[in-house]
Amino acid sequence: MNQKNAKAVIVALDFSNAQTAIEFTRKFDKPIFVKIGMELFYAAGPSIVDEIKKQGHKVFLDLKFHDIPNTVAGATRSCLELGADIMNLHAGGGSKMMRAAAEEIKNSQIPDKPLLIAVTQLTSTDQQMLKAELLIDIPMEDTVLAYAENAKNSGLNGVVCSALEVRRIKDKLGEDFITVTPGIRPADGEIGDQARVVTPQMAREIGSDYIVVGRPITKAIDPVAAYHQISKDFLGE
Ligand code: C5P
Protein backbone atom coordinates (compact mmCIF):
# COMPACT_ATOMS: atom_id res chain seq x y z
CA MET A 1 0.00 0.00 0.00
CA ASN A 2 1.51 3.34 -0.98
CA GLN A 3 1.29 6.60 0.92
CA LYS A 4 -1.73 7.65 -1.15
CA ASN A 5 -4.04 4.96 0.09
CA ALA A 6 -3.29 4.96 3.76
CA LYS A 7 -6.67 4.94 5.51
CA ALA A 8 -8.06 8.33 6.46
CA VAL A 9 -11.13 10.37 7.28
CA ILE A 10 -11.93 12.86 4.50
CA VAL A 11 -13.83 15.93 5.70
CA ALA A 12 -16.42 17.17 3.18
CA LEU A 13 -16.05 20.95 2.89
CA ASP A 14 -19.63 21.57 1.79
CA PHE A 15 -19.39 25.34 2.20
CA SER A 16 -20.68 28.00 -0.18
CA ASN A 17 -17.64 30.27 -0.13
CA ALA A 18 -13.86 30.25 0.21
CA GLN A 19 -13.70 32.28 3.40
CA THR A 20 -15.83 29.85 5.42
CA ALA A 21 -13.86 26.91 4.07
CA ILE A 22 -10.50 28.50 4.86
CA GLU A 23 -11.63 29.52 8.35
CA PHE A 24 -12.73 25.94 8.93
CA THR A 25 -9.51 24.28 7.75
CA ARG A 26 -7.43 26.77 9.80
CA LYS A 27 -8.87 25.23 12.96
CA PHE A 28 -6.75 22.14 12.27
CA ASP A 29 -3.11 22.56 13.18
CA LYS A 30 -2.15 19.19 11.68
CA PRO A 31 -2.79 18.25 8.03
CA ILE A 32 -6.11 16.56 7.33
CA PHE A 33 -7.76 15.24 4.15
CA VAL A 34 -10.64 17.33 2.81
CA LYS A 35 -13.16 16.97 0.00
CA ILE A 36 -13.87 19.94 -2.24
CA GLY A 37 -17.04 19.38 -4.21
CA MET A 38 -18.91 21.31 -6.85
CA GLU A 39 -20.57 23.78 -4.47
CA LEU A 40 -17.32 25.16 -3.05
CA PHE A 41 -15.28 24.77 -6.25
CA TYR A 42 -17.76 26.67 -8.43
CA ALA A 43 -18.20 29.41 -5.81
CA ALA A 44 -14.56 29.88 -4.88
CA GLY A 45 -12.76 28.92 -8.09
CA PRO A 46 -9.71 26.70 -8.60
CA SER A 47 -7.54 28.82 -6.25
CA ILE A 48 -9.35 27.25 -3.28
CA VAL A 49 -7.49 24.01 -3.96
CA ASP A 50 -4.16 25.81 -3.91
CA GLU A 51 -4.99 27.72 -0.72
CA ILE A 52 -5.97 24.57 1.13
CA LYS A 53 -2.97 22.64 -0.19
CA LYS A 54 -0.74 25.49 1.02
CA GLN A 55 -2.13 24.93 4.52
CA GLY A 56 -0.72 21.41 4.21
CA HIS A 57 -4.00 19.54 3.76
CA LYS A 58 -4.72 16.86 1.17
CA VAL A 59 -7.56 17.39 -1.29
CA PHE A 60 -10.10 15.03 -2.83
CA LEU A 61 -11.46 17.07 -5.74
CA ASP A 62 -14.98 15.72 -6.12
CA LEU A 63 -16.00 17.16 -9.51
CA LYS A 64 -17.45 13.96 -10.98
CA PHE A 65 -16.47 14.37 -14.63
CA HIS A 66 -18.85 12.97 -17.23
CA ASP A 67 -18.26 14.05 -20.83
CA ILE A 68 -16.63 12.84 -24.05
CA PRO A 69 -13.19 11.22 -23.51
CA ASN A 70 -11.24 14.14 -24.98
CA THR A 71 -12.92 16.69 -22.70
CA VAL A 72 -12.53 14.52 -19.61
CA ALA A 73 -8.84 14.03 -20.44
CA GLY A 74 -8.49 17.82 -20.57
CA ALA A 75 -10.35 18.30 -17.29
CA THR A 76 -8.10 15.69 -15.69
CA ARG A 77 -5.02 17.55 -16.95
CA SER A 78 -6.33 20.77 -15.41
CA CYS A 79 -6.91 19.07 -12.04
CA LEU A 80 -3.44 17.55 -12.12
CA GLU A 81 -2.07 21.08 -12.30
CA LEU A 82 -4.15 22.02 -9.25
CA GLY A 83 -2.42 19.32 -7.22
CA ALA A 84 -5.45 17.25 -6.18
CA ASP A 85 -4.64 14.03 -4.28
CA ILE A 86 -7.82 12.22 -5.34
CA MET A 87 -10.10 13.10 -8.27
CA ASN A 88 -13.15 11.40 -9.68
CA LEU A 89 -15.48 10.84 -12.62
CA HIS A 90 -18.71 9.02 -13.37
CA ALA A 91 -18.26 5.37 -14.37
CA GLY A 92 -21.45 5.90 -16.41
CA GLY A 93 -19.32 7.90 -18.87
CA GLY A 94 -17.96 4.59 -20.10
CA SER A 95 -14.62 2.84 -20.28
CA LYS A 96 -13.18 4.97 -23.10
CA MET A 97 -13.79 8.08 -21.04
CA MET A 98 -12.33 6.52 -17.89
CA ARG A 99 -9.30 5.24 -19.79
CA ALA A 100 -8.66 8.70 -21.30
CA ALA A 101 -8.51 10.19 -17.79
CA ALA A 102 -6.36 7.36 -16.38
CA GLU A 103 -3.90 7.71 -19.31
CA GLU A 104 -3.64 11.43 -18.67
CA ILE A 105 -2.51 10.75 -15.11
CA LYS A 106 -0.20 7.91 -16.11
CA ASN A 107 1.55 10.03 -18.74
CA SER A 108 1.86 13.13 -16.60
CA GLN A 109 5.28 14.15 -15.31
CA ILE A 110 4.07 15.22 -11.86
CA PRO A 111 5.85 13.32 -9.08
CA ASP A 112 2.92 12.84 -6.72
CA LYS A 113 0.15 11.39 -8.86
CA PRO A 114 -3.45 11.52 -7.63
CA LEU A 115 -5.73 8.55 -7.23
CA LEU A 116 -8.52 8.43 -9.80
CA ILE A 117 -11.79 6.95 -8.60
CA ALA A 118 -15.25 6.48 -10.11
CA VAL A 119 -18.74 7.22 -8.91
CA THR A 120 -20.81 4.14 -9.72
CA GLN A 121 -24.49 4.92 -9.10
CA LEU A 122 -25.41 8.05 -7.16
CA THR A 123 -27.15 7.18 -3.91
CA SER A 124 -29.98 9.45 -5.04
CA THR A 125 -30.70 6.97 -7.84
CA ASP A 126 -33.03 4.23 -6.65
CA GLN A 127 -34.16 1.00 -8.29
CA GLN A 128 -37.35 2.61 -9.58
CA MET A 129 -35.48 5.48 -11.25
CA LEU A 130 -32.91 3.05 -12.66
CA LYS A 131 -35.66 1.17 -14.43
CA ALA A 132 -38.11 3.94 -15.34
CA GLU A 133 -35.67 6.70 -16.32
CA LEU A 134 -32.31 5.13 -17.07
CA LEU A 135 -33.98 2.04 -18.61
CA ILE A 136 -31.68 -0.34 -16.71
CA ASP A 137 -33.65 -3.39 -15.69
CA ILE A 138 -31.19 -5.21 -13.40
CA PRO A 139 -30.68 -4.93 -9.61
CA MET A 140 -28.90 -1.77 -8.45
CA GLU A 141 -26.15 -3.78 -6.68
CA ASP A 142 -25.31 -5.55 -9.93
CA THR A 143 -24.93 -2.26 -11.81
CA VAL A 144 -22.68 -0.93 -9.03
CA LEU A 145 -20.45 -3.99 -9.24
CA ALA A 146 -20.35 -3.94 -13.05
CA TYR A 147 -19.50 -0.21 -13.11
CA ALA A 148 -16.78 -0.80 -10.50
CA GLU A 149 -15.36 -3.60 -12.61
CA ASN A 150 -15.33 -1.34 -15.70
CA ALA A 151 -13.54 1.29 -13.64
CA LYS A 152 -10.87 -1.19 -12.57
CA ASN A 153 -10.42 -2.50 -16.12
CA SER A 154 -10.04 1.09 -17.33
CA GLY A 155 -7.09 1.68 -15.00
CA LEU A 156 -8.85 3.46 -12.15
CA ASN A 157 -7.77 3.05 -8.53
CA GLY A 158 -11.16 2.63 -6.91
CA VAL A 159 -14.73 3.82 -6.45
CA VAL A 160 -16.96 5.98 -4.30
CA CYS A 161 -19.59 3.68 -2.82
CA SER A 162 -21.67 2.96 0.24
CA ALA A 163 -19.76 1.16 2.99
CA LEU A 164 -22.47 -1.48 2.64
CA GLU A 165 -21.14 -2.22 -0.87
CA VAL A 166 -17.45 -2.45 0.08
CA ARG A 167 -17.28 -6.20 0.77
CA ARG A 168 -18.90 -7.19 -2.50
CA ILE A 169 -16.63 -4.86 -4.47
CA LYS A 170 -13.40 -5.89 -2.74
CA ASP A 171 -14.27 -9.59 -2.82
CA LYS A 172 -14.66 -9.34 -6.59
CA LEU A 173 -12.04 -6.73 -7.49
CA GLY A 174 -9.41 -7.17 -4.80
CA GLU A 175 -8.48 -5.60 -1.47
CA ASP A 176 -6.26 -3.02 -3.22
CA PHE A 177 -9.18 -1.57 -5.16
CA ILE A 178 -9.91 1.53 -3.11
CA THR A 179 -13.32 2.27 -1.63
CA VAL A 180 -14.21 5.78 -0.54
CA THR A 181 -17.39 5.73 1.48
CA PRO A 182 -19.76 8.58 2.45
CA GLY A 183 -22.95 8.09 4.48
CA ILE A 184 -21.05 7.84 7.77
CA ARG A 185 -22.60 8.77 11.10
CA PRO A 186 -21.24 8.35 14.64
CA ALA A 187 -23.41 5.94 16.66
CA ASP A 188 -24.97 8.86 18.58
CA GLY A 189 -25.14 11.25 15.59
CA GLU A 190 -28.09 12.63 13.65
CA ILE A 191 -28.76 10.83 10.38
CA GLY A 192 -30.09 13.92 8.53
CA ASP A 193 -30.85 13.23 4.86
CA GLN A 194 -28.59 10.16 4.57
CA ALA A 195 -30.71 7.04 4.13
CA ARG A 196 -28.35 4.14 4.83
CA VAL A 197 -25.67 5.05 7.33
CA VAL A 198 -22.72 3.21 8.81
CA THR A 199 -20.66 4.15 11.88
CA PRO A 200 -16.90 4.83 11.60
CA GLN A 201 -16.22 1.59 13.54
CA MET A 202 -18.40 -0.41 11.15
CA ALA A 203 -16.66 1.20 8.14
CA ARG A 204 -13.32 0.07 9.61
CA GLU A 205 -14.55 -3.48 10.16
CA ILE A 206 -16.02 -3.64 6.65
CA GLY A 207 -12.71 -2.49 5.16
CA SER A 208 -13.42 1.02 3.77
CA ASP A 209 -10.20 2.76 2.80
CA TYR A 210 -11.46 6.31 3.25
CA ILE A 211 -14.62 7.56 4.91
CA VAL A 212 -16.13 10.88 3.80
CA VAL A 213 -17.71 12.77 6.69
CA GLY A 214 -19.37 16.17 6.39
CA ARG A 215 -21.89 17.54 8.83
CA PRO A 216 -20.99 15.37 11.86
CA ILE A 217 -17.68 17.32 11.78
CA THR A 218 -18.44 20.65 10.07
CA LYS A 219 -21.57 21.31 12.15
CA ALA A 220 -20.14 20.04 15.44
CA ILE A 221 -19.73 22.51 18.31
CA ASP A 222 -16.05 21.49 18.38
CA PRO A 223 -15.17 20.28 14.85
CA VAL A 224 -11.57 19.41 15.75
CA ALA A 225 -12.68 17.20 18.66
CA ALA A 226 -15.38 15.59 16.49
CA TYR A 227 -12.79 14.91 13.76
CA HIS A 228 -10.38 13.28 16.22
CA GLN A 229 -13.09 11.10 17.74
CA ILE A 230 -14.33 9.92 14.32
CA SER A 231 -10.75 9.38 13.16
CA LYS A 232 -9.98 7.34 16.27
CA ASP A 233 -13.09 5.23 15.78
CA PHE A 234 -12.32 4.65 12.10
CA LEU A 235 -8.60 3.97 12.43
CA GLY A 236 -9.03 2.01 15.65
CA GLU A 237 -6.10 3.82 17.28
O1 C5P B 1 -22.69 15.78 5.67
P1 C5P B 1 -22.50 14.38 5.17
O2 C5P B 1 -21.57 13.54 6.04
O3 C5P B 1 -23.80 13.68 4.86
O4 C5P B 1 -21.74 14.59 3.78
C1 C5P B 1 -21.36 13.52 2.95
C2 C5P B 1 -20.63 14.02 1.76
O5 C5P B 1 -20.45 12.94 0.86
C3 C5P B 1 -21.35 15.12 0.96
O6 C5P B 1 -20.35 15.97 0.38
C4 C5P B 1 -22.09 14.35 -0.10
O7 C5P B 1 -22.30 15.09 -1.26
C5 C5P B 1 -21.10 13.22 -0.38
N1 C5P B 1 -21.70 12.02 -0.95
C6 C5P B 1 -22.72 11.30 -0.35
N2 C5P B 1 -23.22 10.17 -0.96
C7 C5P B 1 -22.73 9.78 -2.13
C8 C5P B 1 -21.71 10.49 -2.76
C9 C5P B 1 -21.22 11.62 -2.13
O8 C5P B 1 -23.15 11.64 0.74
N3 C5P B 1 -23.19 8.68 -2.68
Boltz pocket constraint, residues with backbone or C-beta under 6 A from the ligand:
constraints:
  - pocket:
      binder: B
      contacts: [[A, 12], [A, 14], [A, 37], [A, 121], [A, 122], [A, 123], [A, 124], [A, 160], [A, 182], [A, 183], [A, 184], [A, 191], [A, 194], [A, 212], [A, 213], [A, 214], [A, 215], [A, 216]]
      max_distance: 6.0
